[in-house]
Amino acid sequence: MSEELSAWQLIASGDATLFAIVRLSLAVTLSAVAIAAVIGLPLGALLALARFPGRSAVVVVLNGFMGLPPVIVGLSVYLLLSRSGPLGEFGLLFTPAAMVIAQAVLVLPIIAALTRQTIEDLWHEYREELTAMDVGPLGQVATLLWDSRFSLFTALLAGFGRAAAEVGTVMIVGGNINGFTRTMTTTVALETSKGNLPLAVGLGLILIFLIILINAAAWGVRLWSEQRAG
């Protein structure tokens, strides 16, 4: 109980260390989701509309990557950014940029797979109309993405929730450096092992609040879109 009280006191007092960690975590996660969205939304839409040999296998692989182990993603990005890796010359390893890349790779399959399913379902409804209007492939993608924007927002929130709760990936590529690459999840793990429970509990409470807020936003957007459709 004393740890919880101390945690609330840290939050209420606006502890600089605590909120610096929160700001970095949000900056990294939001950047990663934005990058994944730029790639994943059109990729998922194109995969929903395209028909080519082996498409089913690609869909299965993409869906399988939704459950890709985070440590595998972290290891892959680490090897890519290490000094002996192809991108080692840029010196990105153990920086927030490396954490953004790793989280973007982690959530990209989630956004792309959910987008593919959403667009494919919508395509059955719009196919005759778009075909009759002689809309090209890019126009079809743009139209379907726009009309399903509320459902796709839920996919983005799912990606944000996965990235925000991640530990292993960012720890491998970020190094958990104090004041530079330390996020909420990695700090909770570290401070718990050190016995500094007030800071760990405070960050845990903020993380729980963010996850609840994300799910509430997803539910609210879906409810609003259903009311508009009705």
Backbone as CSV, one residue per row, in Angstrom:
resi,resn,N_x,N_y,N_z,CA_x,CA_y,CA_z,C_x,C_y,C_z
1,MET,0.829,-1.206,0.000,0.000,0.000,0.000,0.864,1.258,0.000
2,SER,1.975,1.235,0.739,2.847,2.408,0.793,3.465,2.685,-0.575
3,GLU,3.788,1.609,-1.314,4.345,1.796,-2.655,3.325,2.448,-3.571
4,GLU,2.057,2.021,-3.481,1.012,2.616,-4.313,0.828,4.088,-3.966
5,LEU,0.851,4.400,-2.667,0.705,5.794,-2.243,1.858,6.636,-2.770
6,SER,3.070,6.106,-2.664,4.238,6.830,-3.175,4.153,6.999,-4.687
7,ALA,3.622,5.986,-5.372,3.470,6.074,-6.828,2.500,7.192,-7.207
8,TRP,1.371,7.253,-6.504,0.408,8.320,-6.773,1.007,9.688,-6.472
9,GLN,1.834,9.759,-5.443,2.490,11.027,-5.117,3.455,11.454,-6.223
10,LEU,4.167,10.487,-6.810,5.059,10.792,-7.928,4.271,11.348,-9.112
11,ILE,3.144,10.727,-9.398,2.315,11.178,-10.526,1.746,12.558,-10.248
12,ALA,1.201,12.733,-9.050,0.562,14.004,-8.704,1.558,15.157,-8.653
13,SER,2.791,14.870,-8.262,3.800,15.931,-8.160,4.450,16.263,-9.497
14,GLY,4.091,15.486,-10.530,4.684,15.726,-11.843,6.168,15.402,-11.872
15,ASP,6.553,14.297,-11.261,7.964,13.900,-11.186,8.618,13.966,-12.568
16,ALA,9.721,14.691,-12.657,10.374,14.942,-13.946,10.868,13.652,-14.590
17,THR,11.472,12.775,-13.799,11.988,11.513,-14.347,10.866,10.663,-14.904
18,LEU,9.796,10.543,-14.142,8.665,9.722,-14.557,8.069,10.218,-15.869
19,PHE,7.805,11.515,-15.947,7.128,12.034,-17.141,8.062,12.168,-18.339
20,ALA,9.359,12.247,-18.108,10.307,12.200,-19.223,10.272,10.819,-19.875
21,ILE,10.155,9.778,-19.058,10.047,8.417,-19.572,8.740,8.237,-20.340
22,VAL,7.661,8.787,-19.805,6.363,8.694,-20.478,6.406,9.402,-21.830
23,ARG,7.006,10.592,-21.872,7.083,11.344,-23.135,7.877,10.577,-24.178
24,LEU,9.009,10.010,-23.778,9.818,9.242,-24.727,9.044,8.030,-25.227
25,SER,8.371,7.338,-24.329,7.597,6.157,-24.720,6.525,6.521,-25.739
26,LEU,5.799,7.600,-25.486,4.744,8.012,-26.408,5.318,8.456,-27.747
27,ALA,6.438,9.185,-27.709,7.057,9.647,-28.949,7.506,8.472,-29.809
28,VAL,8.146,7.495,-29.184,8.627,6.314,-29.916,7.455,5.521,-30.478
29,THR,6.459,5.264,-29.640,5.333,4.431,-30.063,4.508,5.107,-31.154
30,LEU,4.210,6.393,-30.993,3.424,7.107,-32.005,4.168,7.181,-33.333
31,SER,5.470,7.400,-33.273,6.269,7.444,-34.506,6.261,6.085,-35.197
32,ALA,6.408,5.023,-34.413,6.421,3.677,-34.981,5.083,3.339,-35.629
33,VAL,3.989,3.675,-34.967,2.664,3.388,-35.517,2.425,4.207,-36.784
34,ALA,2.881,5.458,-36.808,2.718,6.287,-38.002,3.462,5.691,-39.192
35,ILE,4.699,5.238,-38.967,5.476,4.620,-40.050,4.806,3.326,-40.513
36,ALA,4.384,2.501,-39.553,3.721,1.242,-39.902,2.421,1.486,-40.653
37,ALA,1.705,2.557,-40.301,0.444,2.875,-40.973,0.679,3.306,-42.423
38,VAL,1.704,4.125,-42.632,2.004,4.588,-43.984,2.301,3.413,-44.917
39,ILE,2.945,2.391,-44.384,3.277,1.210,-45.188,2.150,0.179,-45.145
40,GLY,1.621,-0.082,-43.956,0.683,-1.177,-43.768,-0.697,-0.958,-44.349
41,LEU,-1.212,0.275,-44.300,-2.554,0.527,-44.820,-2.642,0.275,-46.328
42,PRO,-1.795,0.911,-47.151,-1.868,0.611,-48.590,-1.465,-0.824,-48.920
43,LEU,-0.502,-1.391,-48.169,-0.090,-2.771,-48.414,-1.254,-3.731,-48.179
44,GLY,-1.950,-3.550,-47.068,-3.098,-4.399,-46.769,-4.212,-4.234,-47.785
45,ALA,-4.449,-2.994,-48.226,-5.499,-2.742,-49.215,-5.157,-3.375,-50.560
46,LEU,-3.918,-3.222,-50.993,-3.499,-3.821,-52.267,-3.588,-5.344,-52.215
47,LEU,-3.216,-5.915,-51.081,-3.290,-7.364,-50.938,-4.741,-7.839,-50.942
48,ALA,-5.657,-7.010,-50.450,-7.078,-7.369,-50.449,-7.652,-7.374,-51.857
49,LEU,-7.162,-6.481,-52.715,-7.728,-6.340,-54.056,-6.996,-7.159,-55.109
50,ALA,-5.717,-7.406,-54.889,-4.911,-8.087,-55.902,-5.206,-9.583,-55.921
51,ARG,-5.078,-10.149,-57.103,-5.206,-11.593,-57.270,-3.994,-12.081,-58.054
52,PHE,-3.177,-12.938,-57.443,-1.969,-13.423,-58.076,-1.628,-14.793,-57.508
53,PRO,-0.847,-15.580,-58.222,-0.477,-16.903,-57.719,0.297,-16.792,-56.388
54,GLY,-0.095,-17.588,-55.431,0.568,-17.568,-54.139,0.004,-16.542,-53.178
55,ARG,-1.072,-15.884,-53.558,-1.651,-14.854,-52.688,-2.075,-15.434,-51.343
56,SER,-2.678,-16.611,-51.371,-3.136,-17.235,-50.123,-1.968,-17.476,-49.173
57,ALA,-0.831,-17.887,-49.735,0.342,-18.122,-48.896,0.833,-16.817,-48.283
58,VAL,0.797,-15.731,-49.052,1.213,-14.427,-48.541,0.295,-13.987,-47.401
59,VAL,-1.010,-14.212,-47.574,-1.977,-13.843,-46.531,-1.721,-14.653,-45.262
60,VAL,-1.460,-15.935,-45.417,-1.188,-16.790,-44.254,0.069,-16.317,-43.526
61,VAL,1.114,-16.002,-44.280,2.359,-15.529,-43.672,2.136,-14.200,-42.951
62,LEU,1.395,-13.292,-43.599,1.121,-11.993,-42.988,0.343,-12.161,-41.692
63,ASN,-0.659,-13.006,-41.707,-1.430,-13.253,-40.485,-0.569,-13.899,-39.408
64,GLY,0.333,-14.791,-39.833,1.227,-15.422,-38.873,2.172,-14.435,-38.228
65,PHE,2.602,-13.441,-38.997,3.518,-12.427,-38.469,2.856,-11.523,-37.433
66,MET,1.526,-11.559,-37.334,0.856,-10.787,-36.288,1.289,-11.265,-34.906
67,GLY,1.633,-12.548,-34.814,2.081,-13.095,-33.538,3.576,-13.302,-33.484
68,LEU,4.313,-12.558,-34.295,5.768,-12.686,-34.334,6.362,-12.368,-32.967
69,PRO,7.222,-13.256,-32.422,7.825,-12.997,-31.103,8.615,-11.695,-31.106
70,PRO,8.343,-10.809,-30.166,9.032,-9.511,-30.125,10.549,-9.619,-30.062
71,VAL,11.057,-10.630,-29.346,12.516,-10.745,-29.231,13.147,-11.085,-30.583
72,ILE,12.406,-11.790,-31.433,12.913,-12.099,-32.770,12.999,-10.823,-33.600
73,VAL,11.986,-9.971,-33.455,12.021,-8.682,-34.150,13.193,-7.853,-33.648
74,GLY,13.360,-7.818,-32.334,14.471,-7.061,-31.763,15.815,-7.569,-32.242
75,LEU,15.984,-8.880,-32.268,17.238,-9.469,-32.722,17.494,-9.147,-34.191
76,SER,16.465,-9.233,-35.019,16.616,-8.951,-36.446,17.028,-7.507,-36.686
77,VAL,16.370,-6.580,-35.991,16.715,-5.167,-36.146,18.101,-4.887,-35.586
78,TYR,18.446,-5.560,-34.499,19.784,-5.411,-33.917,20.853,-5.803,-34.932
79,LEU,20.672,-6.943,-35.572,21.637,-7.401,-36.570,21.694,-6.454,-37.763
80,LEU,20.557,-5.870,-38.094,20.497,-4.934,-39.217,21.250,-3.643,-38.916
81,LEU,21.160,-3.182,-37.655,21.727,-1.883,-37.278,23.099,-1.977,-36.618
82,SER,23.550,-3.203,-36.302,24.852,-3.345,-35.656,25.974,-2.909,-36.582
83,ARG,27.156,-2.728,-36.033,28.286,-2.225,-36.826,28.598,-3.103,-38.030
84,SER,28.393,-4.395,-37.881,28.651,-5.317,-38.982,27.445,-5.507,-39.887
85,GLY,26.328,-4.877,-39.550,25.107,-5.001,-40.341,25.076,-4.031,-41.507
86,PRO,24.127,-4.203,-42.400,24.046,-3.347,-43.595,23.770,-1.880,-43.296
87,LEU,23.151,-1.584,-42.150,22.853,-0.190,-41.797,23.700,0.287,-40.619
88,GLY,24.760,-0.446,-40.314,25.595,-0.097,-39.170,26.282,1.244,-39.290
89,GLU,26.547,1.682,-40.508,27.265,2.943,-40.706,26.483,4.157,-40.234
90,PHE,25.174,4.005,-40.074,24.347,5.144,-39.649,24.352,5.329,-38.133
91,GLY,24.867,4.385,-37.382,24.971,4.523,-35.936,23.635,4.661,-35.221
92,LEU,22.653,3.906,-35.651,21.310,4.014,-35.077,21.084,3.116,-33.876
93,LEU,21.922,2.114,-33.705,21.712,1.167,-32.609,21.830,1.871,-31.260
94,PHE,20.970,1.479,-30.323,20.901,2.061,-28.977,20.529,3.540,-29.017
95,THR,19.599,3.872,-29.925,19.043,5.221,-30.009,17.522,5.093,-30.097
96,PRO,16.798,6.180,-29.827,15.341,6.128,-30.000,14.926,5.760,-31.421
97,ALA,15.735,6.137,-32.421,15.413,5.793,-33.806,15.370,4.286,-34.005
98,ALA,16.303,3.569,-33.387,16.311,2.108,-33.484,15.059,1.521,-32.846
99,MET,14.617,2.111,-31.754,13.414,1.646,-31.087,12.180,1.873,-31.955
100,VAL,12.148,3.007,-32.655,11.042,3.292,-33.567,11.003,2.265,-34.690
101,ILE,12.169,1.966,-35.264,12.233,0.982,-36.351,11.741,-0.380,-35.876
102,ALA,12.219,-0.809,-34.711,11.838,-2.126,-34.190,10.341,-2.208,-33.916
103,GLN,9.785,-1.175,-33.302,8.354,-1.197,-33.020,7.533,-1.117,-34.304
104,ALA,8.011,-0.367,-35.295,7.302,-0.289,-36.569,7.255,-1.657,-37.246
105,VAL,8.372,-2.371,-37.213,8.412,-3.720,-37.779,7.459,-4.645,-37.026
106,LEU,7.367,-4.466,-35.725,6.528,-5.327,-34.892,5.044,-5.138,-35.189
107,VAL,4.611,-3.888,-35.376,3.181,-3.632,-35.540,2.742,-3.587,-37.003
108,LEU,3.697,-3.527,-37.930,3.343,-3.481,-39.352,2.464,-4.652,-39.777
109,PRO,2.795,-5.910,-39.424,1.916,-7.014,-39.826,0.514,-6.911,-39.241
110,ILE,0.393,-6.379,-38.037,-0.919,-6.239,-37.417,-1.779,-5.279,-38.214
111,ILE,-1.224,-4.112,-38.529,-1.976,-3.109,-39.279,-2.287,-3.599,-40.681
112,ALA,-1.309,-4.206,-41.352,-1.521,-4.677,-42.718,-2.561,-5.795,-42.768
113,ALA,-2.485,-6.741,-41.829,-3.418,-7.868,-41.834,-4.847,-7.419,-41.525
114,LEU,-5.016,-6.557,-40.539,-6.348,-6.057,-40.212,-6.902,-5.194,-41.337
115,THR,-6.042,-4.435,-41.989,-6.471,-3.637,-43.140,-6.927,-4.531,-44.279
116,ARG,-6.158,-5.577,-44.553,-6.533,-6.496,-45.634,-7.916,-7.081,-45.400
117,GLN,-8.181,-7.541,-44.181,-9.471,-8.138,-43.885,-10.594,-7.120,-44.021
118,THR,-10.370,-5.917,-43.514,-11.395,-4.868,-43.579,-11.697,-4.476,-45.020
119,ILE,-10.648,-4.245,-45.808,-10.834,-3.818,-47.197,-11.451,-4.939,-48.031
120,GLU,-11.048,-6.173,-47.780,-11.598,-7.302,-48.537,-13.094,-7.448,-48.283
121,ASP,-13.512,-7.263,-47.046,-14.936,-7.322,-46.729,-15.697,-6.188,-47.409
122,LEU,-15.118,-5.009,-47.415,-15.772,-3.849,-48.023,-15.793,-3.954,-49.543
123,TRP,-14.783,-4.612,-50.117,-14.692,-4.736,-51.567,-15.892,-5.494,-52.135
124,HIS,-16.402,-6.472,-51.421,-17.565,-7.221,-51.893,-18.779,-6.306,-52.041
125,GLU,-18.831,-5.275,-51.221,-19.950,-4.331,-51.273,-19.771,-3.285,-52.372
126,TYR,-18.526,-2.882,-52.626,-18.253,-1.776,-53.541,-17.824,-2.237,-54.938
127,ARG,-17.568,-3.518,-55.116,-16.938,-3.993,-56.347,-17.720,-3.612,-57.598
128,GLU,-18.998,-3.894,-57.641,-19.786,-3.623,-58.845,-19.826,-2.134,-59.154
129,GLU,-19.973,-1.323,-58.112,-20.060,0.125,-58.322,-18.743,0.695,-58.832
130,LEU,-17.639,0.305,-58.221,-16.336,0.822,-58.642,-15.951,0.303,-60.015
131,THR,-16.318,-0.928,-60.319,-16.029,-1.484,-61.639,-16.837,-0.773,-62.706
132,ALA,-18.102,-0.499,-62.413,-18.957,0.200,-63.372,-18.459,1.613,-63.634
133,MET,-17.873,2.251,-62.638,-17.340,3.615,-62.790,-15.942,3.615,-63.399
134,ASP,-15.398,2.423,-63.678,-14.082,2.270,-64.294,-12.989,2.943,-63.451
135,VAL,-13.072,2.734,-62.156,-12.075,3.283,-61.239,-10.841,2.388,-61.268
136,GLY,-9.650,2.979,-61.393,-8.408,2.232,-61.453,-8.027,1.648,-60.112
137,PRO,-6.996,0.808,-60.091,-6.576,0.153,-58.842,-6.229,1.133,-57.723
138,LEU,-5.483,2.183,-58.046,-5.123,3.152,-57.011,-6.348,3.904,-56.505
139,GLY,-7.261,4.207,-57.411,-8.498,4.860,-57.006,-9.348,3.969,-56.130
140,GLN,-9.366,2.673,-56.445,-10.097,1.727,-55.615,-9.514,1.663,-54.208
141,VAL,-8.188,1.602,-54.151,-7.518,1.559,-52.845,-7.842,2.805,-52.031
142,ALA,-7.737,3.971,-52.664,-7.990,5.231,-51.963,-9.435,5.311,-51.479
143,THR,-10.375,4.904,-52.329,-11.800,4.962,-51.972,-12.121,4.039,-50.808
144,LEU,-11.621,2.820,-50.880,-11.918,1.844,-49.835,-11.243,2.204,-48.519
145,LEU,-10.022,2.728,-48.595,-9.346,3.162,-47.367,-10.109,4.296,-46.701
146,TRP,-10.606,5.226,-47.505,-11.332,6.368,-46.940,-12.667,5.932,-46.317
147,ASP,-13.390,5.078,-47.028,-14.698,4.663,-46.534,-14.603,3.750,-45.319
148,SER,-13.468,3.110,-45.126,-13.307,2.229,-43.968,-12.414,2.856,-42.898
149,ARG,-12.271,4.182,-42.947,-11.311,4.865,-42.074,-11.611,4.645,-40.596
150,PHE,-12.870,4.541,-40.225,-13.194,4.357,-38.807,-12.790,2.960,-38.334
151,SER,-13.043,1.968,-39.159,-12.621,0.608,-38.811,-11.102,0.506,-38.786
152,LEU,-10.449,1.187,-39.700,-8.990,1.137,-39.761,-8.366,1.872,-38.578
153,PHE,-9.056,2.862,-38.057,-8.561,3.548,-36.862,-8.440,2.565,-35.701
154,THR,-9.373,1.622,-35.644,-9.295,0.582,-34.623,-8.046,-0.271,-34.815
155,ALA,-7.702,-0.551,-36.076,-6.487,-1.320,-36.363,-5.244,-0.565,-35.900
156,LEU,-5.241,0.745,-36.106,-4.105,1.552,-35.664,-3.993,1.549,-34.138
157,LEU,-5.116,1.607,-33.476,-5.102,1.566,-32.011,-4.612,0.216,-31.506
158,ALA,-4.954,-0.845,-32.239,-4.448,-2.176,-31.859,-2.926,-2.213,-31.987
159,GLY,-2.415,-1.604,-33.052,-0.974,-1.529,-33.224,-0.313,-0.696,-32.141
160,PHE,-0.952,0.397,-31.770,-0.416,1.246,-30.708,-0.365,0.491,-29.385
161,GLY,-1.432,-0.247,-29.081,-1.455,-0.999,-27.836,-0.371,-2.054,-27.783
162,ARG,-0.119,-2.717,-28.919,0.934,-3.747,-28.956,2.304,-3.100,-28.744
163,ALA,2.537,-1.977,-29.413,3.842,-1.320,-29.313,4.065,-0.727,-27.927
164,ALA,3.031,-0.122,-27.356,3.174,0.543,-26.060,3.500,-0.433,-24.940
165,ALA,3.042,-1.673,-25.073,3.252,-2.659,-24.015,4.510,-3.498,-24.222
166,GLU,5.293,-3.188,-25.250,6.438,-4.016,-25.599,7.649,-3.732,-24.709
167,VAL,8.375,-4.806,-24.358,9.578,-4.695,-23.532,10.810,-5.213,-24.273
168,GLY,10.742,-6.478,-24.683,11.920,-7.141,-25.226,12.517,-6.478,-26.446
169,THR,11.664,-6.080,-27.371,12.158,-5.491,-28.627,12.949,-4.216,-28.376
170,VAL,12.353,-3.289,-27.620,13.012,-1.999,-27.412,14.232,-2.127,-26.511
171,MET,14.222,-3.120,-25.621,15.378,-3.299,-24.753,16.587,-3.798,-25.546
172,ILE,16.340,-4.665,-26.529,17.428,-5.216,-27.331,18.075,-4.136,-28.194
173,VAL,17.262,-3.332,-28.868,17.818,-2.345,-29.808,18.078,-0.989,-29.169
174,GLY,17.423,-0.725,-28.001,17.595,0.570,-27.352,18.606,0.566,-26.229
175,GLY,18.813,-0.596,-25.610,19.792,-0.706,-24.548,19.329,-0.228,-23.188
176,ASN,18.094,0.328,-23.114,17.546,0.782,-21.830,18.492,1.769,-21.133
177,ILE,18.974,2.749,-21.892,19.926,3.733,-21.375,19.184,4.835,-20.614
178,ASN,19.593,5.072,-19.392,18.917,6.047,-18.540,18.929,7.439,-19.161
179,GLY,17.730,8.040,-19.260,17.605,9.384,-19.789,17.706,9.487,-21.301
180,PHE,17.807,8.338,-21.992,17.982,8.390,-23.449,17.082,7.398,-24.173
181,THR,17.090,6.132,-23.758,16.263,5.128,-24.432,15.416,4.320,-23.449
182,ARG,15.208,4.846,-22.273,14.449,4.103,-21.259,12.965,4.429,-21.387
183,THR,12.158,3.414,-21.669,10.722,3.591,-21.842,9.964,3.131,-20.606
184,MET,8.641,3.262,-20.645,7.838,2.869,-19.488,7.993,1.393,-19.168
185,THR,7.879,0.546,-20.178,7.917,-0.890,-19.926,9.296,-1.353,-19.461
186,THR,10.350,-0.847,-20.091,11.694,-1.269,-19.691,12.048,-0.727,-18.309
187,THR,11.542,0.455,-17.979,11.795,1.014,-16.653,11.068,0.222,-15.575
188,VAL,9.831,-0.186,-15.865,9.084,-1.003,-14.901,9.850,-2.294,-14.609
189,ALA,10.352,-2.940,-15.665,11.108,-4.186,-15.475,12.382,-3.944,-14.658
190,LEU,13.095,-2.878,-14.995,14.356,-2.593,-14.313,14.145,-2.185,-12.859
191,GLU,13.248,-1.229,-12.635,13.052,-0.712,-11.284,12.438,-1.759,-10.349
192,THR,11.632,-2.652,-10.894,11.091,-3.735,-10.077,12.216,-4.653,-9.592
193,SER,13.142,-4.956,-10.505,14.275,-5.814,-10.117,15.179,-5.129,-9.107
194,LYS,15.220,-3.789,-9.121,16.045,-3.034,-8.186,15.331,-2.775,-6.863
195,GLY,14.026,-3.030,-6.832,13.261,-2.786,-5.619,12.728,-1.375,-5.512
196,ASN,12.857,-0.571,-6.576,12.330,0.797,-6.578,10.874,0.746,-7.038
197,LEU,10.020,0.287,-6.152,8.644,0.012,-6.539,7.795,1.250,-6.808
198,PRO,7.969,2.379,-6.090,7.125,3.541,-6.382,7.191,3.987,-7.841
199,LEU,8.394,4.088,-8.405,8.524,4.502,-9.800,7.934,3.440,-10.728
200,ALA,8.206,2.162,-10.434,7.676,1.081,-11.266,6.151,1.058,-11.228
201,VAL,5.581,1.208,-10.036,4.123,1.206,-9.908,3.522,2.438,-10.579
202,GLY,4.163,3.599,-10.417,3.661,4.814,-11.047,3.602,4.692,-12.558
203,LEU,4.668,4.173,-13.147,4.676,3.974,-14.596,3.670,2.907,-15.010
204,GLY,3.533,1.880,-14.175,2.552,0.842,-14.471,1.138,1.389,-14.483
205,LEU,0.838,2.270,-13.528,-0.493,2.882,-13.478,-0.759,3.734,-14.718
206,ILE,0.253,4.496,-15.138,0.090,5.324,-16.335,-0.089,4.451,-17.569
207,LEU,0.668,3.363,-17.652,0.552,2.458,-18.795,-0.828,1.815,-18.836
208,ILE,-1.329,1.394,-17.685,-2.674,0.811,-17.626,-3.710,1.842,-18.073
209,PHE,-3.544,3.088,-17.609,-4.471,4.145,-18.007,-4.458,4.353,-19.515
210,LEU,-3.267,4.340,-20.121,-3.159,4.532,-21.565,-3.819,3.386,-22.328
211,ILE,-3.620,2.151,-21.866,-4.219,1.004,-22.536,-5.741,1.069,-22.450
212,ILE,-6.264,1.435,-21.267,-7.717,1.580,-21.120,-8.229,2.692,-22.020
213,LEU,-7.482,3.794,-22.084,-7.879,4.914,-22.932,-7.917,4.504,-24.397
214,ILE,-6.938,3.709,-24.821,-6.883,3.228,-26.206,-8.095,2.362,-26.523
215,ASN,-8.406,1.429,-25.631,-9.546,0.552,-25.863,-10.864,1.317,-25.837
216,ALA,-10.966,2.316,-24.962,-12.171,3.145,-24.917,-12.326,3.934,-26.214
217,ALA,-11.200,4.450,-26.725,-11.244,5.188,-27.985,-11.663,4.284,-29.138
218,ALA,-11.119,3.061,-29.169,-11.478,2.112,-30.226,-12.967,1.775,-30.159
219,TRP,-13.472,1.545,-28.950,-14.893,1.238,-28.780,-15.752,2.429,-29.182
220,GLY,-15.335,3.640,-28.784,-16.099,4.830,-29.121,-16.141,5.086,-30.617
221,VAL,-15.015,4.913,-31.293,-14.972,5.125,-32.746,-15.859,4.120,-33.456
222,ARG,-15.785,2.856,-33.029,-16.624,1.839,-33.663,-18.102,2.122,-33.444
223,LEU,-18.479,2.515,-32.239,-19.872,2.825,-31.939,-20.351,4.011,-32.768
224,TRP,-19.500,5.036,-32.872,-19.876,6.229,-33.641,-20.027,5.891,-35.123
225,SER,-19.122,5.077,-35.652,-19.217,4.715,-37.065,-20.457,3.882,-37.352
226,GLU,-20.834,3.003,-36.394,-22.038,2.205,-36.580,-23.284,3.086,-36.548
227,GLN,-23.277,4.098,-35.699,-24.412,5.031,-35.644,-24.520,5.838,-36.918
228,ARG,-23.388,6.254,-37.480,-23.401,6.984,-38.741,-23.896,6.101,-39.897
229,ALA,-23.459,4.843,-39.878,-23.878,3.924,-40.926,-25.368,3.621,-40.833
230,GLY,-25.862,3.585,-39.574,-27.286,3.303,-39.394,-28.157,4.490,-39.734
